């Protein structure tokens, strides 16, 4: 069952940054939840920069509560351990569409700032049309825990969804073992594994370029068909820890979990008790990390 989007920002992050509506494998999953139940979505998400394997909700309900967050990192006790597991970087991507007659249009630019401790910030910029100003949306998140949409007007963080993860020990082998493995390519200095899927109905194809060194992050995606071409492409990658000032909003603004809590209540009213129980557990984990500074 496919969950209805909770907000335009959530749809945007999924559609543009990591194209979450496109399947990966049965192994590589992030749990997302809707008002009607538990959706197992196959993604490299919004929510994080690493390839994830989720083995099911039941495996996640007994997780030990981690230490509270601080502005210096998500978990000061194990910050160095986290840094050794994932890289820090800034990546810029563009999404364009082209018609068969060669006309192209820029749909969006996205910039993702990823810290070694798992905190990330994604800034989406949508070009204004007809003289209108550009529109900007910001998503902040904690890898493996969840994502928030920044509401600057109300000065708060709207909780979009939780996510849980398990990182494969050998990401490159995992990517190569996928039946869609087609070849290797270099994208902006990053070695990538290319997955290719044919679409027989319109003689088209979809190619996904994933960087093992970035935990399997999708850094390029091309979809071609009789209707034209749509591409998500990396234009720049900087391998360095982003400035701490970029993440002040994550700690200075309070989190608003209202919509997600309403989804839990709807699941309970629909007699989906197991779903509601898992949702509450993941929400508790998120709240444990996301302690607002007062």
N, C-alpha and C positions, 0 to 999 in steps of 0.2 A: 504494500500500500504506500502510496506517495503522499507525504504530508504537505498540507497547504503552507505556503510561505508565511512566516510570522510578520515580516516587515520588508519593505523595499530594500533596505540595506542588506538584510540577510540574503535576499534573492540576488542582489548585486554581487555580493562577495562570492557566493557560490557560482554564479553564472560567469563572472569575469575572471576572478583570480584563479580558481581551480576547476572550473567547469564541473561542478559536482553532479550534474545530472547525467554525466557520462560514466558508464560502469568501469570499474577497475577490475578487480577479481573478487571472488567470494571471500578471499582471505583478507583483503585490504578494505577495512571499513571503519566508519565513524558513526556512532549512534547519535541519531538526532530524534527529537521527540516533538510530536504535535499534540494539539488538543484532543485528537481522536485516538492516539495510541503511539506505539513505539515504532519508529521508522529506522531500519538499518540502511544507511546510505553509504554507497561505495565512493569514498572521496579522499583526496588530499585537501584538507580544508583550511576553510576559514579558520579554521581554527588553528592551523598550525603548519609548520613548514616541513614536517617529516612524514615519511610513509608510515601508515598506521595499520595495525591489524587489531580488530576488535573481535573477540571470540564469543561475545554474547553478553546480554545484560546480567545474567545470573552470576557471571564471574566477577562482576564489578561491585556487587552489593556488600562485600565484606572488606572493602579497602580500608586500611588504617588511616585515620585522619592525619594529614600532613601538618607540619608547623605553619604558623600564620605568615602572611606575606609581609615584606617590608619594602621600602622604596629602593633599597640596595639590591633587591632580588626577590624572587618568589619564595625561596627557601634558603635563608642565610646559612643554615647548618650544612646543606649539601650543595651550595652554589657551585663549588669547584667540580663536584661530581657531575652536575648538570652540564657545565661548560664543556666537559670532556665528551659528552654524548651528542651534542649538536652544535653546529656552527652558528656564528653570528654574521649577519650580512644585511645589505640593503639591495633590493631588486626592483627595477622599474620595468613595467610591461605596458604594452599598448594593445588595444583590441580594435581591429579594422574589419570592414566588410567591403567586398568588391563584387560588382555585377558582371555577368558574362561579357558585356560590352566594354569592360575595362574601367568603369567608374568606381572610384574608391572613396570611402568615408571613414573618418576616425570616430569610433564610438565611445572610447574611454581610455584613460590613462590611469594606471594603478601603481602605487609605490608601497612596497612592504618593507618594514623595518623589523628585523628579527634579532632578538637578543639571545645570548648563549644560555640564559636561564629559562628560556621558553616564553617570555613575554614578547608580544608582537603588536605592531600597529600597521594598519592598512589604510591608505588614503586613496580614495577613488575620485577622479575628476572627470565630469561629463561635460564636453564642450557645449556651450550655449548655441542655440540655433535662432536664426532670425534676429540677431542683435542682442539676444538675451545673455546674461552673465553665465559663466560656467557654474555648474553645480558640484559641490563637494560633499562626499560622505566619508565618515571615518569609523573604522571598526578597530577596537582594541581587544586583545585576548590573552589568555594564558594557555599555552600549549598543553593539550591533554585534559583541560578543565572546562573551558568554555569561552564564548565571545560576547562582546558588548557593542552596541551601537552608541556612539557619542551623540547625545542631544545637547548641543552647545547652548541653545536658547534656554532650556530648562536646567542647564548645568547638572546633568546626571548621565549615568550610563545605563542604557536599556539592555537587559540581559536577552540575548538572542537565543542561545541554545548551549547545552553542555556537550562535551565530547570526551571520549575515553580512548586510550591508545595502548598499543604494545608495539614496540619497535623491533622489526626483524634484525637479527644479529648481522646478517650480510645482505645489505640492501641491494647491491648490484646483482648478486646471484638471484635474489628474489625477483628482480625486474627481468632478468634474462630468462628465468624459468617460465615466465608468463607466456601463454601460447600466442600472444600478439607481438612478441619480440620480433623486430624486423631488421634492425641494424644499429650502429652506433654513429653519433655525430657530435660535433663541437658546437656549442651555442654560447656565444659571448665568453669564450674561454673555459666553459664548463663542459666536461665530458658528459654526454647524455645517452641514455638508452631510449630507442625509438620504438614505440608500440604502434602498429598499423592495423586498422580495421576497415574492411571493404564494406560498402553499402550497395549491394547488388541492384536494388530497385532503381537507383538513379545513376549507377555506374560511378559513384563517388567513393571517397575514402575519408577516414579520420586518422590523423597521426598525432600522438602525444609524445613529447620529449621530456624525459624525467632525469634529473641529475642525482646520481648516487651520492655524491659528496655533500649534497644538501638534503640528504635523507629521503630521496625520491621525489622531491618537489617538482611539480609540473612547471617547466620554464618555457614551454612553447606548445602550441596546439594549432593544428591546421585542419580545417574541414572544407573539402571541395565537393561540389555536386553540380548538377545541371543548373541549379539556381545561382551559382556563384561560389565565392570563396570567403570564408570567415577565418581570421587568424588572431591568436593571442601570442604575442612575441615579446621576448625579453630584449630590451634595448641597452640595459646596463646592469652589471652586478658588481657590488663593492663588498669584498670580504673583510669586514671590520665590525666591531661593536658599535651600534648606533648611539648617538648622544643620549644621555640619561634624560635630558630635558624633553625629549620627544614623548616620554611616557608619564609626565606629570599628571595628565588627566586621569590616568588609570588609578591613581592613588588619591588625588585631590577631590574627585567627584564621587558622590555616593552612587551605589548601584541600586537600580530599580528592577525588582524581580516580579513585579505585579503580573505581567502578561504570562510569564512562565508558570507562576503559581496558579493562575486561572486555568491554564492547560492541565495542570495536575488535578484540579478540582473537577474539570470536565471528564477526565479519564476515570476518576472515581465514580462520578455519576453514571458513567457508561459501564460500570461494573468491571472496568479494566484495572483490577487491584494490583496485579503484578507490575503492570506498566507504571502505575502511579507510585508504587513503592520504589522502583528503580529511579524514577524521575526525582523523587524526594531525596534519595541518597546522593545522586549526582549534584543536585542543588546544594545539599549540605556541604559536599566537598568544595564546590565553587565558593560558597560563603566563607568557608574556613580560610581559603587563600585570600579572598577579596575582602580584607578588612580596611575600611575607609579611615583615612587620617582625619583626626578632628583638631 
